[in-house]
Amino acid sequence: MAQYLLAVHGSAENPYRSPEEMQQAFAAVGAFNADLQASGSWVFAGGLLPATSAKVVRVKDGAVLRTDGPYLESKEHIGGFWVVDVPDEAAALDLAEKATIACLNAVEVRPFQPIPES
């Protein structure tokens, strides 16, 4: 089995056309989460607050700096994610198709680096 990140990409603006559409998406994501848990693919998932709530910590010239706001200036930000444990990339892509339909946003699929055996 391999772990993949399914990252939801969305704009800073509300992607839903109406409050009803937003509630439908939330319900669909809840059902998707339940299916992931029942299948044993679920590792962890979460929705994120807007990118404006982000803090960035970095080292510059030997000093640790903390700043407000997202690190990248972009029209799209990660709005939430799933970590799944599946047999292969094809299975991760199948889950991403279901996820994008549920949340009504683009979903990026990215494998985790393998953990070296000791």
C-alpha positions in Angstrom: 0.0 0.0 0.0 1.1 3.6 -0.6 0.0 6.9 0.9 -1.2 9.7 -1.3 -2.2 13.3 -0.6 -5.5 14.4 -2.2 -5.3 18.2 -2.0 -8.3 20.3 -2.7 -7.4 23.5 -4.7 -9.8 26.4 -4.5 -9.9 30.1 -4.9 -10.1 32.7 -2.1 -13.6 33.3 -3.3 -16.5 31.0 -2.3 -16.6 28.4 -5.1 -20.3 27.6 -4.5 -23.0 29.3 -6.5 -25.5 29.3 -3.6 -25.7 28.3 0.1 -27.7 25.2 -1.0 -24.9 24.1 -3.3 -22.4 24.5 -0.5 -24.5 22.4 1.8 -24.9 19.7 -0.9 -21.1 19.7 -1.3 -20.6 19.4 2.4 -23.0 16.4 2.5 -21.3 14.8 -0.5 -17.9 15.2 1.2 -19.3 13.7 4.4 -20.5 10.6 2.4 -17.1 10.4 0.6 -15.3 10.5 4.0 -17.6 7.7 5.3 -16.9 5.6 2.2 -13.1 6.1 2.7 -13.3 5.1 6.3 -15.4 2.0 5.5 -13.0 0.9 2.7 -9.9 1.2 5.0 -8.3 3.8 2.8 -8.8 6.7 5.2 -5.7 7.9 7.0 -6.5 11.5 7.8 -8.4 14.5 6.3 -9.3 18.0 7.1 -10.6 21.3 5.8 -8.5 24.4 6.2 -9.4 27.9 7.1 -8.8 30.6 4.4 -5.3 31.2 3.3 -5.4 34.6 5.0 -5.3 32.8 8.3 -1.9 31.3 7.5 1.4 32.1 9.2 4.7 31.4 7.7 7.9 30.6 9.6 11.2 30.7 7.8 14.9 31.2 8.3 16.6 34.1 6.5 20.2 35.1 7.1 20.3 32.9 10.2 17.2 34.5 11.8 13.8 32.9 12.2 11.1 35.1 10.9 7.3 34.8 11.3 5.0 36.5 8.9 1.2 36.6 8.3 -0.5 35.3 5.2 0.1 32.6 2.7 3.7 31.9 1.6 2.7 31.9 -2.1 0.8 34.7 -3.8 -1.7 32.8 -5.9 -5.3 32.8 -6.9 -5.7 29.3 -5.7 -4.8 27.8 -2.3 -5.2 24.4 -0.6 -8.6 24.4 1.0 -8.5 20.9 2.5 -7.0 17.5 2.0 -7.2 13.8 2.5 -4.4 11.4 3.2 -5.3 8.0 1.8 -3.6 4.6 1.9 -4.3 2.7 -1.4 -2.6 0.0 -3.5 -1.4 2.3 -6.3 -1.7 5.6 -8.1 -4.6 4.3 -10.2 -6.6 3.8 -7.0 -5.6 7.3 -5.7 -6.8 8.8 -9.0 -10.1 7.0 -8.8 -10.6 8.4 -5.3 -9.7 11.9 -6.5 -12.4 11.6 -9.2 -14.9 11.0 -6.4 -13.5 13.7 -4.3 -13.6 16.4 -7.0 -17.2 15.5 -7.7 -18.1 15.7 -4.0 -16.3 18.9 -3.1 -16.8 20.7 -6.5 -13.1 21.8 -6.6 -9.9 20.5 -8.3 -8.1 17.8 -6.4 -4.4 17.3 -6.8 -3.0 13.7 -6.3 0.5 13.4 -4.9 2.4 10.4 -3.5 4.3 10.6 -0.3 8.0 9.7 -0.4 8.6 6.1 0.7 9.9 5.7 4.2 13.4 4.2 4.1 13.6 0.8 5.8 16.0 0.7 8.7 
